[in-house]
Amino acid sequence: MARTHKTNATLDTPRRKGQLPTKSCATCGRPFEWRKKWAANWHEVRYCSEHCRRRRT
């Protein structure tokens, strides 16, 4: 029997790397792409990394 696993991904989650939504980091301004760990709160994500989050002004 095949195993299935639940993910945090929603039905609106893009399936291909080229279709991932992007945002600009509030600190450094560089664009960053959607990550699976951010699926539940993508609308709240503002920083591309932990380093930028700590450096916020």
Secondary structure, 3 states (H helix, E strand, C coil): CCCCCCCCCCCCCCCCHHHCCEEECCCCCCEEECCHHHHHHHHHCCCCCHHHHHCCC
